[in-house]
Amino acid sequence: ARAAAAETADTALAEAEMAREALAALTDAPPLAGGSETLERERDGALDERDAAVEAKERAEKKLERSVAAVKQGAREALDALRSEAVAERDRAVAAAVAER
């Protein structure tokens, strides 16, 4: 479960980085040239790319949140199992000590 959560977190981080790079590319773009129709098409394309980058970032953040929650849940389950094992071991040790007396 931890490996799957770590892989999902890595994927989410990679998608978030791609979104950041896409946004950075939009802000670093050179001035557009051509007629107003060309400018409008290019502007619309840039806005679409920006929207796609924002959506990708949001998806990546949600994946990361789910991954973190899965890791936390796995840790809780592992801790509960360790506690149960410790209690059982203690009970066996007490029973063994009482039997020896």
N, C-alpha and C positions, 0 to 999 in steps of 0.2 A: 504494500500500500504506500509505503514511504517513497519507494522508487518511482511509482506511477505519479504520485503527487509532485515529486521533484521534477519529473519530466514535464508534467503539465505546467508547473511554475516556470520552467525554462522556456517552454513554448510561448507562454504568456508574456514573459519578459522580452523575448525576441520580437513578438508582434508589436509590443509597445515601442520598442526601439525602432522598428520599421515605420511606425506611425510618426514618431518624433522626427525621423529623417525625412519623411515625406513633407511634414509641416515645415521643416527647415528649408527644404528645397523650394517650397513655394515662396518663402520670404526672401530667398536669395536669387530668385529668378530675375533675369535681365528685363529691362523695359520691353514691352511688346511693340512690334512694328506692323504696319499694314493698315488697311481700311478699318472703319468702325465695325463692320460685320466680323472681320477676322479677329479684331480685339475682343469683341463680345463673345465669340466662340471660344477664344482662348481663355477669357476670364471665366466663362461658364465651366470650361474644362478644369481650370484651376480650382474653382469652388467645389466642383464634384470630387476632385482628388482630395481636397481638404476635408470634405464631409466623410469621404471613405476612410481617411486617416483617423479622423476623430472616432468613427465607429469602430475601427480596428483597435484603437487604444482602449475604448470602453470594453470591447470584448476581451481584450487581454487583461484588463484590470479585473473583470468578473471572473475570468479563469484563474487568475492569481488568488483572488479571494476564496474561490472554491478549493483551490489547492491548499491554501493555508488552513482552511477549515478542516479539510481531510487529514492533513498532517496532525492538527490538534486533536481531532477525534481519534486517530490512530495512537497518538501518545497517551491519551486518556485511557483507551482500552488496554494498552500495554501496561500502564501503571496499575490499573485495576487487576489485571492478571497477576502482576508481580505481588501486589498486596495479598491477593487470595492465596498465592503460593506460599508467601511468608507466613500467613496465619495458619495454613495447613501444616507447614513445617514446624512451626512453634507448637501446635497442638500435638503433633507426633512426638516431638521432643519431650513435652510434658508427660505424655502418656508413657513413654519409654522410661522416664525418670521415676514416675510413680510405680511402674511395674518392677523396677529394680529394687525398690525399698521393701 
